[in-house]
């Protein structure tokens, strides 16, 4: 399973990422909503863990954009 973590706080990213990797998930992470949209446009993910309070474009707007792109993975 491939997971994208969208979080701007490095400690939180490390904690989540290490736990998922220990369970054999493939994990990518980004710190902005803009970068999330770029990655999802060019890669396939099974799950996106999305922070609401992101700098720039907030998580709710990112979620709406992903749904507008017809991405049906869990967020």
Secondary structure, DSSP 4 states (H G I P E B T S, - for coil): -EEEEE-S-HHHHHHHHHHHHHTT-EEEEESSHHHHHHHHHHS--SEEEE-SS-SSS-HHHHHHHHHHTT--SB-
